[in-house]
Amino acid sequence: MRDGVGASRVAVTPGPWRTVHDFLVHRLPALSAEAWARRIADGDVLDAAGRPVEISAPCVVHSVLWYWRRLDAPEPVVPFAVDILHRDDDLLVVDKPPFLPMTPKGRHLHETLLVRLKLSTGLDTLVPIHRLDRETAGVVLLSVRPATRAAYQALFRDRRVDKVYEAVAPWCGQLAARLPVDYCSRLAERPDNFMQMHEVAGEPNAETRIELIARAGALAHYRLRPRTGRKHQLRAQMNALGLPIVGDRIYPGLQPEPAPGTPPDFREPLRLLARAVTFTDPVCGEMRRFESRRTLSLTPPGL
């Protein structure tokens, strides 16, 4: 672990490479030979025992190497804090802000929920039990102890967690007359765009209960209770109803990411909030409920 970021692991496979440097250049070609040479010289490549390797070190098949990711462009700081809602020996429960990714991936490394929490709490064993989209705010549970991690993960896998979300989306009188409604559909990835889900014919695999909380002009505040956990389920289903969630940059149309090193427009977050989770704790047997302290605005975008 360095600055809250864990090392990546790669196993050496058979091949024509003589040295560790040769193997890394062929196995991970996203970095040039010169870049890997710099990484090795800086001590950022270790052997299985945690010792820095030499650039001329022989390549041993089936051995293990560790290395740390670096970003080519400066990482924009997400200007919102992570609030801790609960902490015990097994669980850390936090209120995630919008725009903050869950874990390091792509061009997000230090500005992620997991890395921030490892640094602020000193808990290197933290692992998210479930996930929220980068744009979504609200309640997130993380496992502290590896010994009890599987028990908490099983809660989500077996759908033994009651999840409540809230969203701001367009008002629709026709839909409002039917609310509350249990909305079922079949979601699949678009064949031409893995970032988006869409509804297709077939047996439903996504179910959400939709309720109305309040209305303000052309916008409405909805309560969403997903009973399944498909990718982008709430965002895709609301969009399919003609009610894309305010601030959504994926639905109905995928908007381009800012250029590397350029921060997003933090003024217009996705108005989707993981409001609460409720479950029976598999370790202590108590009923648990954790609720976000954040609020959603019914003000029209841009005002």
N, C-alpha and C positions, 0 to 999 in steps of 0.2 A: 504494500500500500504506500503510495506517495501522494501527499496532498489530497487524501481522500479518494484517490483513483487506484483501483486494483490493476495489477499487471495482467496482460493478455498472455495466454499459453499457446504454444505451437509445438507439435511433435515432429521430429525430423523423420521424413520418409525416405525410402531408398531412391537414389538418383545419381546423376553424374557429378554432383558437387563435391569438392574436396574440403572446403572450409565452411564454417558457420556463416560467414559473410556471403559466400556463393549460394548457400541454401536459402537464406533470407531474401536475397535479390530475386531468386526464381520463385520461391513460394509466396512472397508478399510483394508483387511487382508494383504496387501503388507507390512505393518509395523507390527512388533511384539508388544505384550502387553507391553514389556519393553520400546520399542521405543515410543509408544504412551504416556506412563507414563512420559517419559522425555520431550516430546513435551508439555504436559499439565503443567508440573512443570516449564518449561521455558517460559510459557505464550504464547505459539504459537497456542493455541486453544481458541477461543472467542465465547461468546454467541451472540444472535442477536443484543444486545445493544452494542457490542464491548468490553465486560468485560471478562477478563480471567476466565476460568472455573476451578473448583477444581476437582481433580481426583475422589472424592467421590460424586460429584454433581449428583443429580437424573436426570435420562433421561426423558425428557418431550416429548411425541410424538407430531410430527408436528412442533416442534421448529426447529430453524436453528442454525447451528454451522459454524464457519469460521476457517480455518487453513492454514498454509503456507507450501508449498512444500520445501523439502530439497533434495540435491543430495548426494548419498552415496559416489561417487568418485569425486575427484577434476575436475573442469570443465576447459578444455583447452581454453586458450584465443585465439580468432580469431584475428590475427595480422594485420587487415585491418580496416581502418576508414570508418565511415558512413559520407558521404558529404551531406549537406543540399542544395538543389537546389532552394527551394521556401518555404516561410512561410507567412501565413496570418491568419485571425481570424478563417477560416474554414478549411484550408488545410495545411498540411505539406508534402512536396515532397522531397524525398531523393534519393541518389544514393547508393544502397545497394552493399556491396562487396560480392564476393563469399564466401562460407563456413559458412555464418552467417544465422541461422534459423530466420524465421519471428517472431515467438512467442514461449513462453515456452512450451515445450512438451518433454516427455521422459527424456533423460539425458541432455537436454539443458534448461537452466533456465536464468541465468544472461547474458550469451553470446548469446543474441538474439537481433534482430533489435528493437523490441518493448521496451524491458527493457532498452537497451542502450539509446534510444531516450527519454524515460520518465525521465531518470536520467539526461541527458544532457540538456533537454529543460525545465524540471519542469512541463510538461504537463501530468497530470495523466489521462486525458480524451482521450488520443490518442487511436485510433483503426484503424488497417489496412483496407483500402477500398477494396483491392484485395490482391492477394498473389503471391509470387515467390517461387520456390523451394529453399531449403537451398543452393544448389550448384550454382544457377543462380544469376548473378549480374544485376544491372541496376535500372531503375526508379520504385519507389514505392510511392503510394499515401496513406496518412493516414488522417483520419478525426480528427479534433480538437474539433469541437462543436457537441454535441449530437443532437442539434436541426436541423442541416443541414445534418446529416450523411446519412439518408435514401435517400436523393436526389442524393448524389454522388454514393452510392451503386447501385442505380437504373441504373446509366449510364452503369456500367459493366454488370449488370443482363440483361439489354435490348440491349446489344451490340451496344451502342452508343459511344464507345471509339475506336479510331483507334490505334492499337498497332503494333509497329514495333520492331522486334528482329533481332539480327545478330548472326551468328554461324560460327564456323570453323569446317569443316568436310572434309572427303576425296573428291578428285576431281573425277568426273565421266563424261567422254566425252559424253557418250550416253545421260545422263540426261541434260548436258549442251546444247546440240543441241536443246533441247525442251524448255529451259528456256527463259522467265519466264513461269511458269506453275502453274495452280490452282490444287493443289493435294487434293483429297477427299477420305476418307476412313472411315470405322467404327471401332472405338476403344472400347475395353472392358478390364476389369481387367483379368489377367490370373487366372484361377480357382485354380492353385496350388501356386500362388505367388501374393499377393495383391500389392506388391511394383511395379510390372511391368504391363504396358498396352501392348496389342498386337492387330493387325488388325484381324477382323473376317468378315465373310460374312454378308451381310445385307445392309440396307439403310445407306449411309454415315452419320455420326454425327460429323465429324471433317473435317474442310477445312482450308488449308493454302496455301497462294501464296508464291512461292519460286522463288527468283531472285538471279542472280550471281553478286557479287560485284567485286571480284578479284580472281586470281589464283596464287599460288606459288608452283610449283612442284606438289607433290602428294596431296596437300591440297588446299582447296578453301574457300573463304569468302562468305557466303550466307546472303541474307536478307530474313527474314521470316515474313510474315504478317498473323497471325492467324485470321480467321473470326469467329471461335468458340473458346470455352474455356475448352476443355476436359483436364482431368488430364494427365500430361506429354505429351501433344499433340505434341509439336515440337520434343521432344526427341524420342518419339515412332514412329512418321511418318518418320523422317529422318533415323532412324534405319531400318524401314521397306523398305526403298528405298536402303538399303545397304550402307548408309552413316551415321554411328553413329557419334554423335558430339564428338570432341576430349575432353578427360578428363571425359567422362561420366562413372560413376561407377555403373549405373543401366542397361544401354543398351550397347551392346547386351547381356552381362552377368552380373548378379548381383554380385558385389564384396562385401566381408564382411566388416562390420564397424570396425574401430580400437577398441581395447580393451578399456573398461571404463577407463577414465583418460588419455588415449593416444591420442595425437593430430593427426589429419589427415595429409597427405602430402600436405602442403600448396603450394608446388612448381608446382603442376599440377591441376589448377582449371578447372572446366567445362567451355569450351569456348562457352558459350551461354550468350548473353547480351540482356536485355530488353532496347533497344536503346531509344525509345521514345513513348509517349502517347499524343494523340490529342483529344480534346473533347470541346463541348460547355458547359461552366460552368453553372450548373442549378441555381446557386444563383445570380451571377452577369450578366449572359448572354453573357460574353465575350468568344471568342475562345481562348483556352489554348493549349499550346504545351510545354511539358517538355522533355528534352533530356539528356541522360547520358553523362558524360564527360569521361567515361572509354573507353579503346580501347581493341581490340582483336588482339592477335599475330598469325601470320601465320607460326611461327617457329615450326618445328616438335617437338613432345613431347620428353623430355629428353635432349634437346639441350639448 
